[in-house]
């Protein structure tokens, strides 16, 4: 009995490590460009609903508007923080400077209703008094796709962020950079309607 308990604990620990440790085959396969295009579509759809009237060109200035795509690493999990080769988590981040409070609040209300109607789960909506900001967060596909939007009173800026779950780029080869690091988003444009 005294030997069985430590052996069972060691076996349970080994099984737990095997379950939480991931490799490339644990993630869906998708080209980084495909994931980036999907996120850019989410952002453009939100931009249309928000009703902004000026375009946001690709790039990341020091101050003002921004529109960037990027990718983060995906990790094996368990007791290691080792990156999974070829795995990436794409994101699209954008910002628009000089947005009046009334326009931001009305746009966020419209966007909340639109996302709810489109099948997104609204995970957070409202005013964050501690930061004097209005925020909206939503997710779908069991949290695999996430979007968030915020307007900050102190900066008068509106930000949008979209991210997707980890995936493996089938074109990635050992020695390549992380997929998605060199992609440029399309400009966000006002709705033609």
C-alpha positions as CSV (number, residue, x, y, z in Angstrom):
1,X,0.0,0.0,0.0
2,X,2.8,2.4,0.9
3,X,4.4,1.8,-2.5
4,X,1.1,1.8,-4.5
5,X,0.2,5.4,-3.5
6,X,3.4,7.0,-4.8
7,X,3.3,4.9,-7.9
8,X,-0.3,5.9,-8.6
9,X,0.6,9.6,-8.0
10,X,3.6,9.4,-10.4
11,X,1.4,7.7,-13.0
12,X,-1.3,10.3,-12.6
13,X,1.3,13.1,-13.0
14,X,2.7,11.5,-16.1
15,X,-0.8,11.2,-17.7
16,X,-1.5,14.8,-16.8
17,X,1.7,16.0,-18.5
18,X,0.8,14.0,-21.6
19,X,-2.7,15.5,-21.8
20,X,-1.6,19.1,-21.4
21,X,1.5,19.0,-23.5
22,X,0.8,20.0,-27.1
23,X,2.6,19.5,-30.4
24,X,1.9,20.7,-34.0
25,X,-0.7,18.0,-34.6
26,X,-2.9,19.3,-31.8
27,X,-3.6,22.6,-33.6
28,X,-5.7,23.1,-36.8
29,X,-3.8,23.7,-40.0
30,X,-4.3,27.1,-41.6
31,X,-2.1,29.4,-43.6
32,X,-1.3,32.6,-41.6
33,X,-2.6,34.7,-44.5
34,X,-6.0,32.9,-44.3
35,X,-6.2,33.6,-40.6
36,X,-5.2,37.2,-41.0
37,X,-7.8,37.8,-43.8
38,X,-10.5,36.4,-41.5
39,X,-9.5,38.8,-38.7
40,X,-9.3,41.7,-41.0
41,X,-12.8,40.9,-42.2
42,X,-14.1,40.9,-38.6
43,X,-12.4,44.3,-38.0
44,X,-13.8,45.8,-41.2
45,X,-17.3,44.6,-40.4
46,X,-17.0,46.2,-37.0
47,X,-15.6,49.4,-38.5
48,X,-18.6,49.6,-40.8
49,X,-21.1,49.1,-37.9
50,X,-19.2,51.7,-35.8
51,X,-19.8,54.2,-38.5
52,X,-16.3,55.8,-38.7
53,X,-15.9,58.1,-41.7
54,X,-12.1,58.1,-42.3
55,X,-9.8,55.3,-43.5
56,X,-7.0,53.8,-41.4
57,X,-4.0,52.9,-43.4
58,X,-1.8,50.0,-42.5
59,X,1.1,50.9,-40.1
60,X,1.9,51.7,-36.6
61,X,2.7,55.4,-36.0
62,X,4.1,56.6,-32.7
63,X,0.8,58.6,-32.0
64,X,-2.5,58.4,-33.7
65,X,-4.2,55.9,-35.9
66,X,-2.7,52.3,-36.3
67,X,-3.6,49.2,-38.2
68,X,-1.3,46.1,-37.7
69,X,-1.3,42.4,-38.0
70,X,0.9,40.2,-35.8
71,X,1.3,36.8,-34.5
72,X,2.2,35.4,-31.1
73,X,3.8,32.0,-30.3
74,X,1.9,29.0,-29.2
75,X,3.3,26.8,-26.5
76,X,3.4,23.1,-25.6
77,X,2.0,23.6,-22.2
78,X,2.5,21.3,-19.2
79,X,5.8,22.0,-17.5
80,X,7.4,23.6,-20.5
81,X,7.2,26.9,-22.2
82,X,8.6,25.6,-25.4
83,X,7.1,27.0,-28.6
84,X,5.4,24.7,-31.0
85,X,7.2,25.0,-34.4
86,X,5.0,26.5,-37.1
87,X,2.2,27.4,-34.6
88,X,1.0,30.9,-34.3
89,X,-1.9,32.9,-32.9
90,X,-2.8,35.8,-35.3
91,X,-4.1,39.1,-34.1
92,X,-5.3,42.3,-35.7
93,X,-5.0,45.6,-33.8
94,X,-6.2,49.0,-34.9
95,X,-6.8,52.4,-33.4
96,X,-8.4,55.6,-34.4
97,X,-7.5,58.9,-32.7
98,X,-9.8,61.8,-31.9
99,X,-13.1,60.0,-31.6
100,X,-15.8,62.0,-29.7
101,X,-17.4,60.3,-26.7
102,X,-20.9,60.3,-28.1
103,X,-19.8,58.7,-31.4
104,X,-17.9,56.0,-29.5
105,X,-20.8,55.1,-27.2
106,X,-23.4,55.1,-29.9
107,X,-21.1,53.0,-32.1
108,X,-20.4,50.5,-29.4
109,X,-24.2,50.1,-28.7
110,X,-24.8,49.4,-32.4
111,X,-21.9,47.0,-32.6
112,X,-23.0,45.1,-29.5
113,X,-26.4,44.6,-31.0
114,X,-24.9,43.6,-34.4
115,X,-22.5,41.1,-32.8
116,X,-25.2,39.6,-30.7
117,X,-27.4,39.2,-33.8
118,X,-24.5,37.6,-35.7
119,X,-24.0,34.9,-33.1
120,X,-21.1,36.3,-31.1
121,X,-21.3,35.9,-27.3
122,X,-21.0,39.3,-25.6
123,X,-18.6,38.6,-22.7
124,X,-18.3,42.2,-21.5
125,X,-20.0,45.5,-22.3
126,X,-20.1,48.8,-20.5
127,X,-18.2,51.6,-18.8
128,X,-15.0,50.9,-16.9
129,X,-15.1,53.8,-14.5
130,X,-11.6,53.1,-13.1
131,X,-10.1,53.9,-16.6
132,X,-12.8,56.2,-17.8
133,X,-13.4,54.0,-20.8
134,X,-16.2,52.2,-22.6
135,X,-15.5,48.6,-23.6
136,X,-17.1,45.7,-25.6
137,X,-15.7,42.2,-25.7
138,X,-17.1,39.2,-27.6
139,X,-16.2,35.6,-28.5
140,X,-17.4,32.8,-30.6
141,X,-16.5,29.2,-31.6
142,X,-16.1,28.3,-27.9
143,X,-13.8,31.3,-27.3
144,X,-11.5,30.5,-30.3
145,X,-12.2,33.8,-31.9
146,X,-12.2,36.9,-29.8
147,X,-12.8,40.6,-30.5
148,X,-12.6,43.6,-28.2
149,X,-13.2,47.3,-28.6
150,X,-12.6,50.2,-26.3
151,X,-12.9,54.0,-26.2
152,X,-10.6,55.9,-23.8
153,X,-11.7,59.3,-22.6
154,X,-8.2,60.4,-21.6
155,X,-6.8,59.8,-25.1
156,X,-10.0,60.2,-27.1
157,X,-9.0,57.1,-29.0
158,X,-10.9,54.1,-30.1
159,X,-9.2,50.7,-30.3
160,X,-10.2,47.4,-31.9
161,X,-8.6,44.0,-31.4
162,X,-9.3,40.6,-33.0
163,X,-7.6,37.3,-32.3
164,X,-7.9,33.7,-33.4
165,X,-6.9,30.4,-31.8
166,X,-3.5,28.8,-32.3
167,X,-3.0,27.1,-35.7
168,X,-0.1,25.6,-37.6
169,X,0.8,27.0,-41.0
170,X,1.2,24.1,-43.4
171,X,3.8,25.9,-45.4
172,X,6.1,26.5,-42.4
173,X,9.5,24.8,-42.4
174,X,12.1,24.4,-39.6
175,X,14.2,27.6,-39.5
176,X,11.4,29.9,-40.8
177,X,10.2,32.9,-38.8
178,X,6.9,32.5,-36.9
179,X,4.0,32.5,-39.4
180,X,2.2,35.8,-39.8
181,X,5.0,38.1,-38.6
182,X,5.5,39.7,-42.0
183,X,1.9,40.3,-43.0
184,X,0.3,43.7,-43.7
185,X,-3.4,44.3,-43.1
186,X,-5.7,46.0,-45.6
187,X,-6.7,49.6,-44.9
188,X,-9.9,49.9,-42.8
189,X,-12.3,52.0,-44.9
190,X,-15.6,53.7,-44.2
191,X,-18.7,51.9,-45.3
192,X,-19.9,52.8,-48.8
193,X,-23.5,52.8,-47.5
